[in-house]
Amino acid sequence: MIAEGRVLVGGQRVTDPARDVGAGDDVRVDGRRLEPEKLEYFLLHKPIGVLSTASDPQGRPTVTELVDSEARLYPVGRLDIDSSGLVLMTNDGELANRLMHPRYEVPRTYRAQVGGSPSKRALQALREGVELEDGRSHPARIRVVGGGRESVLEITIHEGRNRIVRRMLEAVGYPVRSLERVAFGPLELGRLRPGGARRLRPPELTELRRAAGLGDG
C-alpha cells in the first residue's frame, strides 16, 4: 500500500516504508484515518486439542477461533495442545509482556492428575525444584486435592517454560495423565465451560494490571 502511494502521513503521500510515524501523526490509507485498536481482554477455557496460537499452517483449531472479537487477539503465553484450562487473550502488548516476564513472577496454578499417590519425597522435590534438561525448576507450591489410585495435585509455579509442569512431574516419577490450568495471576477459571470465553470484568483487569506492576491505569 505504501509503494502504491495509498498512505498519507500528515497530509503528505509517503512512499518510504522506513518513514517514522509519531503517536500524534495523522495516518490515512485510501483517505480513511487509522485509529489505535481498542484494547480487549478475554478469559478463555481452552479445550484439549486446540492450539494456543493465533494461527496454524496445518489448519488445526486455535484459541483465536473461540473468541467472538474483530480485534487481533493473541494468547498470553502458551498451554500445550494436550492440556486444557485458562488462557488470557488480548491485544494489549504491554500487559502481555509484563505478565510473561520472569521479573514479575505472576503465578500460574494447575491441576494435574497422576497415577498413584506421590511420595513425600517426590512432593518435597517439587517444592524445592527439580533438575530438568534446560535447568532446575523454580520451587513450586504443591497441594494434594484428591487421592486414591489416581491423585490430583494443585501446583502453583512462577515460570512458563515449555511443558514445565509435565516435565517436573515426570522427573519425580509421576507422569501427568491430564492437566488443567485453573488460575493465572488473580484470574480464576471458575465454571467457564471448555471452549467458552468471556470478557474480563473491570475489577479483574485492575488486579491483573497490579500483578504485572502496572498499577490501576
Secondary structure, 3 states (H helix, E strand, C coil): CCCCCCEEECCEECCCCCCCCCCCCCEEECCEECCCCCCCEEEEEECCCCECCCCCCCCCCEHHHHCCCCCCCEECCCCCCCCEEEEEEECCHHHHHHHHCHHHCCCEEEEEEEECCCCHHHHHHHHHCCCCCCCCCCCCEEEEEECCCEEEEEEEECCCCCCHHHHHHHHCCCCEEEEEEEEECCEECCCCCCCCEEECCHHHHHHHHHHCCCCCC
